[in-house]
Amino acid sequence: MLKRRLLIQIGAASLLLALLALLINNLAVNLIRTGLGLGFGWLGQPAGFALAETALPYAPSDTYLQALFMGWLNSLKVIVVGLVLSTVLGVAAGAARSSRHRLLRSLASSYVIVIRQIPLLLQLLFWYFVAFLGLPETPVGGLIQLSNQGIELLGLNLSVEFCAVLTGLTVFTGASIAEIVRGGINAVSKGQWEAFRSLGLPEGLGLRRIVLPQALPAILPALTSQYLNLAKNSTLAIAVGYADLYAVSDTTITQTGRAIEGFLLLLLSFLLLNLLISGGMATVNGAVLGRLRRSR
């Protein structure tokens, strides 16, 4: 039996290696036919195109490498802010779904059910064309200025494209996080709820201090998957014209004809980003588990 399993594993590994060799051979043949070769010297050439939004100074005379870096920073900006906001929204909605308040529970359930049934791309287009491009110029309390050109918040200018992508990712991911939080809360024994209620603690305080800390071990692993999904879903930003890494890479590939190198850089960039997210969440999960063990 053991020998049979070993033979199956060797056969599967051989098949994978053969497929990999075939792919590499096809790649080499195609490179020879195009006469381009494989190289990254073009990264130092002037990009020749402008970017609508950059975190640092940038001009069309800057290199392709700088343009790609600006796109990576734009992706990082919307991903990091989206992770924070979707977590807040998801935790609030998940807690509301476990509330004893019927109206609050119904609203949270409706939000989760509706948002999870609509494709993210359609939601991004809705937020961009319907919500933000239709905004009238409206000051809000002297601190926020709303218009169809973007949102000005305490001197910080947020473009319409950034706001649409951020809102879409936050609302969409928040609905999935809400279900994860609800499942984690339900995993906590009913005795814990009865204990803090018998002490006269308010529902919200008991949820924050007693229930959620015990639910974290069940929540964090699934939360990591949603964070990774948000990072990958951010590539849909190209649909509303946001200059993220994927959009800049697409323009670069079109102008240079370096599809292989461009996609390799794109893959490596998102691989690095996802490894950082996974590593950070693994650290948080380990710290939470360690704290729970010490508390016992």
N, C-alpha and C positions, 0 to 999 in steps of 0.2 A: 504493500500500500504506500509506504514511504517512498519507495523507488518510483512508483508511478507518478506521485505528486512531483517528485524532482524532475522527471522527464517532461511533465506538462509545463513546469516552470521554465525549464531550459528551452523548450519549444516556443513558448510565448516570448521569451527574451530574444531568441533568434529571429522570430518574426518581426519584432519591433526594431531590432537592429537592421534587418533587411529593408524595412520601410524607410527608416532614417537614412540609410545609404542611398536608396532610390531618390529620396527628396533632395539630398545633397547633390547627387549626380545631375538631376534635372535643373537645380539652381545653377550649378557650374555651367551647364550647356547653355542656359538662357543668358547668363552673363556674357559668355563668349559671343553669342549671336548678336547681342545688343552692342557689344564693344565698349561697355561702360566699365566693366571690372567692378570690384568691390572695394570701396574706400570711403573715407570720411573727410577728405581734404576740402570738400565743398562746404563744410560747416564754417570755414573761415571766410567764405565769399559774402559780399553784401546781399542782404535778403531782398531789398528792393520793394518791399511792401510794408504798408503801415498797419498798426494794430489799434483798434478802437479803444482798448483799455489795457493799461499796463500798471504794474505796481511800482516800477522803477522807470527812470527816463529811458526812452527808446526812440530811435529814428530809423527810417527805411534804409539809411546807409549803414546801419549796424549789420552784423553778421547773422547768418542763419542760426548759429549756436545761441546768440543772444535772443533772437526771436523765439526760439524753442524754449529758452529759459523763462522768458516772459510768459509764454503760454503755460509752462509748468507752475509758475507762481500764481497765475490766475486760477488754475485748477486747484492748487493747494488752498487758496483763499476761500473758494466756494465750498470745498470739501470740509475744511476745518470748521468754518462757521456753520455749515449744514449739520455736521456731527453734533455740535453743541445744541443747536436749536431743535433738531429732531429728537434728541434725547430728552430735552425738557418737555417738548410737546408729547412725546410718546409716554413718558412717565406719568404726566398729568392725565392723559387720556386713559392709560391703563389703570391708574388708581381710580379714575371716575367710573370705569366699567365695573369695579369691585365695590362701588359705593352703595350705601343703603338708600340714597336719594334717587327716587325713580326717574325724575326728569333728567338729572345729571347722567345717570347710567344710560338712559335712552339716547341722549345726544351723543355721548361718547361712542356708543355702539353704532349709531347711524354714520358717524364720521368714519369709523374703521371699515364698515361694510361698503360704503359708497366709494371711498378712495381706493380700496384694494381691488375694486372691480374695473377701474378705469386705467388704461395704459398710461405709463408715465409720460410718454411723448405727447399724448393728447393733453395731459395736464399742463405740461410746459408751454404748449402752444396757447392754451387757454389763459394762463397767467400772463403771457407776453402780449398777445394780441387783444384780449378782451379786458383783462384787469389793469395792467400797467400802462399800455399805450392809450387807454381810454381815460387815464387820470386827468382831471382838471387841475389847474394850478391852484393849490390850496395850502395855505399855511396852517399848521396844527400847533397851537400853543406857543408859537414863536420859536420853537425848538426844531420842528420838522417842517420841511417844505416839500409838498407833493406836486408832481407834474408828470406829463408824458415824456419828459426828458430824463427822468430819474427821481431819486429821493435824496434830499439834502438833510442830513442828520447831524446837528451840532457842528456844521462846517465840513462834515464828511460827505462827499458826493458819491452816491451809489447809482450806477447806470441802470437803465431799464432792463437790459439783458442780464446783468448780475442779479437784480432783484427777482426777475422771473425764474431764473435757474435755481436760485437759493430757495425761493418759496416753494417751487415745485418739488425739489428734492426733500425739503423739510417736511412738507405735508405728506408726501408719499411714504417716506421712510418712517415718519412718526407714527403712521397707522400700523405698520408692521411691528415697530417697537412697542406700541401699546398692547398688542396681542402677547408679546413676549413678557411684558411686565405683568399683565393680567394672569398669565400662566404661572409666573413665579410667585405672585401673591397667593394664588389658589393652592400652591404647593405647601404653603405654611399652614401648620395645623390650626384647626379652629380654636383649640385651647388657648393659643396666643392672643387671638382676638378677644376671647372671653376674659382673659386675664387683664388686659389693659382697660377693657370696658368696665370690669368690676372695680378697678381702681379709680374710676371716674375720669379717665383721660379722654379728651375730645377725639373724635374719629380721625381727624387729620394728623394730630400729634401722635397718636398711637400707630398710625400707618407709617409715619416717617421714622419714629424712634424704635418701634418694636418689630413691625412686620417687614418693611422693606429691607432692613439689614439682613434679616434671615432669608429673604428671597433672593438676595444677590447671587449666591452660588448657582442658582437655577437660571438666573437672568443673563449673566455675563457671557457664557459661551455662545448663546444664540444672538446676543447683542453684537458680538464680534462679526458674525456673518452679515448682519444688517449694515454695519459700518463699512465692511468691504463692498457690499452691494451699492451703497451710496457713492463710494469712490468710483466704482466702475460705471454706475449710471450717470455720473457727471459728464461722460463723453457725449451724452445727448444734448449738451449745451450748444453744439454746433447748429441745432435746429432753430435756435432763436438768435444766432449770430454772436454768441459770446465767445471771445477769443481765448478759449482754453487750450490745453496742450494738444488735444485731438484736432481742433480746428486749425491751429498753426501748423501742425504736422501735415495736415491735408494740403494746405496751401504750399508748403515747402516741397512736398512730393510732386505736386503738380508742376511747379516751376523747375525743379531740378531733374525730374525723372528718376530720382533715387528712391524707388518704392521700397526696396529691400532694406536699405540702411535706415530709411525713415521709419518703417514699421518696427525694426529692431530697436531703435531708440525709444519709440513709443512703448513697446512691450517692456523694455527694461525700466523705463520711468515709472510705469504703473506697478510693475513688480516691486520696485523699491518702495513705493508709497504703500502698497498693501502689506509688505513685510514690516514696515514701521508701525502700521495700525495693528497688525496681528501681534507683534512683539510688545507694543504698549499695552494692549488688552490682556495679554498673557501675564504681564507684570502686575497689572491691577488685580486680575483674578487670583494670582498667587498671594498677593498681599491680603485680599479679602479672606481667602481660605485660612491663611495663617492667623489672622486676627480672630476668626471664629474658633479655631482650635485653642488659642490661648484663653479665650473667654470661657471655654468649657473646662 
